[in-house]
C-alpha cells in the first residue's frame, strides 16, 4: 500500500489526465439562479473593509496582510487577527445570510493560510475558520465557493491579493510561484472533493491581471487548464492509483476568472464536450476610472442594464462573482490605504466630481433619494445578472464604514429587500 501510494504521488505530480467523466453538481446550476454574497475581509484582510485594523497599528507602512506581519512581531499581530477571525464572521452571519434568501457565499482565502516559505511574514491560523464556515454553511443549506484570493508573488498587485505591489504582478514570472498555487489547489481539491453538496465550486484564482498583456493571459490560460486537471481529473486518477476505496470523479465545478477580458476573448475556451463543470467568473464595478465616477445615477443604471448584452455572448456559463450597489470610489481606502478617491479628487491625477459626503460611511448619513438610487441600481444589476448569467454574488456582506457596499447594511436600511426576488422596479431595464 505504501509503495502504491508513492507511485500515485509520483504519477500525479507528472500527469494531467484528460477525459470526460460526468458531473453531478451540488447545486442545480442552469436551473436555479445563484444569489449570494462574499465574505470579504475575513480570512484575507482588506484595508477598506476593516480600516481600524490598519489604523490601530499606527504604522503607515502597513497597507496589506503581508506588511501587517512584516512590520509587527508575531506575538503582537496574531492576537489582533485571532480576534478578527473569531468575530468578523460567525454562525449568526450564516443564519442571517440564509434568512435573507441567499443560497451561496464566496469565501476568499490566501495561499499563506496553507504554507509559507523563505521568510514570508504572513500570520497563519485561517484554516480552522474555513472549516467552520463550511460547517455553518451546511447547517443553513448555503453553498460555498472557496476562492483562492492571493498567490505567491501576487496575481494582480492589489492589496486584496495579500501583497500590494506597485509594479507588474510577479506571480506568473516564476514557475515556483505557479507551482505553489497549484499545490494549494490540490489541497483544496482533496479537502472538498467529497463535499460538493456544500462546496460545489472551487475558484482557483481571483482576478489575474490580464490587462498587463499577452504573457499574463497565456500563463493564466495554462493555469486554468492545470487547475481543471487537478480539481476535476487528476485527483480522481490519483485516488484510484493509490487504491483508495470508493473513489469517484470529482463533482466540483471549476470557476475561472475572465482576467478582466471580455467574453469574446474567451470564446469557446474550455467548453464541452472536452471540458465539463467549468464556469466563468466576471466582476462588474463602475468606479475604478475617472469616467465611471463621472456618470450620473441614471447612467450607472443604464450601464448595468446594458451589461446583459456582454454577458449573453459568453460561451461558458457566466457568474457575476463580485459587484456592488456602490457607484463611487469614495469608501475610505478603497483604492488602497493612504490613497484617495477619484470622486472627490484626492486620488493622484484625478479631477474631482463632487464631495463624498453622504455617499459612503454610515447609512445614517444617506439621503432618501440616495437610498432610492441604491435600490434601483441594486435591482438593475440583479435583473441583468440573472437574465443573462447564472446569477450573482455581491461584494460584500459587511464592512466597518462603507454601508453602500454591504448586503448587511442594505437589508437593514431598505435598499436590499429581505427576499432578493421581491423587486420594486422589475421593469427598470425594460
GIRAUR-V252213 format. One record per pair of residues at least 12 apart in sequence whose ideal C-beta (glycine too) atoms are under 7 Angstrom apart, sorted by the first residue. I is the first residue (numbers start at 0). J is the second residue. Records with the same first field share a line. If there is no record, write none. Layout:
# GIRAUR-V252213
I->J, J
This chain:
# GIRAUR-V252213
0->242
3->240, 241, 242
4->241
6->240
7->237, 240, 241
10->240
11->233, 236, 237
15->225, 228, 233
16->228, 232, 233, 236
17->232
18->232
19->272, 273, 275
20->248
22->250, 275, 276
23->250
24->195, 199, 250, 252
25->142, 195, 196, 197, 199, 250
26->142, 199
28->316, 389
29->316
32->385, 389, 390
33->102, 103, 318, 389, 390, 391, 392
34->100, 101, 102, 103, 390, 391, 419
35->101, 102, 103, 104, 105, 392
36->96, 101, 104, 392, 393, 395, 396, 406
37->105, 321, 392, 393, 394, 395, 396
38->88, 104, 106, 396
39->107, 394, 395
40->87, 395, 398
41->87, 88
42->107, 108, 112, 125, 128, 129
43->64, 107, 108, 109, 148, 149, 159, 161
44->64, 67
45->158, 159
46->62, 158, 332, 335, 336
47->330, 331, 332, 333, 401
48->395, 398, 399
49->83, 399
50->331, 332, 399, 400
51->399
52->79, 83
53->336
56->71
58->70
59->337
62->158, 163, 335, 336, 337
63->158, 161, 162, 163
64->109, 121, 161
65->120, 121, 161, 162
68->120, 121, 122
69->120
73->122
76->122
77->122, 124
80->122, 124
81->124
84->124, 125, 128
90->135
92->396
93->135, 136, 139, 141
94->139
96->141, 396
97->139, 140, 141
99->410, 417
100->418, 419
101->419
102->141, 142
103->141, 142, 144, 392
104->136, 141, 143
105->144, 146, 320, 392
106->129, 132, 143, 144, 145, 146
107->146, 148, 205
108->125, 129, 145, 146, 147, 148
109->148, 149, 161
110->147, 149, 150, 151, 179, 180, 183
111->123, 161
112->125, 126
113->183, 186
121->161
133->197, 198
136->197
137->197
142->197, 199
143->197, 198
144->200, 202, 254
145->187, 191, 198, 201
146->202, 205
147->180, 183, 184, 202, 203, 204, 205
148->160, 205
149->161
150->170, 176, 180, 204
151->170, 176, 179, 180
152->168, 169, 170, 173, 176
153->168, 169, 170
154->168, 170, 204, 206, 207, 208
155->168, 206, 207, 208
156->168, 208
158->335
163->335
167->211
168->208, 211
171->215, 218
177->222
180->204
181->225, 226, 229
184->203, 226, 229, 230
185->229
187->201
188->201, 229, 230, 234, 249, 251
189->234
191->251
192->234, 249, 251
195->250, 251
199->251, 252
200->251, 252, 254
201->230, 251, 253
202->254, 280
203->222, 226, 253, 255
204->222, 256
205->256
206->256, 282
207->219, 256, 258
209->258, 259, 260
210->259
216->258
219->258
223->255, 269
226->253
227->253, 269, 274, 277
230->249, 251, 253
231->249, 251, 253, 276
234->249
235->248, 249
252->276, 278
253->276, 277
254->278, 280, 318
255->277, 279, 280
256->280
257->279, 280, 281
261->309
262->309, 312, 313
263->312
265->279, 315
266->314
267->314
269->315
270->314, 315
277->315
278->315, 316, 318, 389
279->313, 315, 316, 317
280->318, 320
281->317, 319
282->320, 321, 322
283->306, 319, 322
284->322, 323
285->299, 302, 326
286->325, 326, 327, 328
287->328
289->341, 349, 350
292->327, 328, 341, 342, 352
293->352
296->372
299->326, 376
300->375, 376, 379, 427
303->376, 379, 380, 383
304->379, 383, 428
306->383
307->383, 386, 387
310->387, 388
311->387
316->389
317->388, 389
318->388, 389, 390
319->384, 388, 391
320->392
321->392, 394
322->380, 391, 393, 394
323->393, 394, 404
324->373, 376, 377, 403, 409, 414
325->403, 404
326->376
327->342, 355, 358
328->340, 341, 342
329->342, 343, 355, 358, 359
330->359, 401, 404
331->400
334->346
340->355
342->355
343->355
357->369
358->403
359->401, 403
360->400, 401, 402
361->400, 402
362->402, 408, 412
370->412, 413, 414
373->403, 414
374->414, 423
375->424, 427
377->409, 414, 415
378->422, 423, 424, 427
379->427, 428
381->419
382->427, 428
383->428
393->406
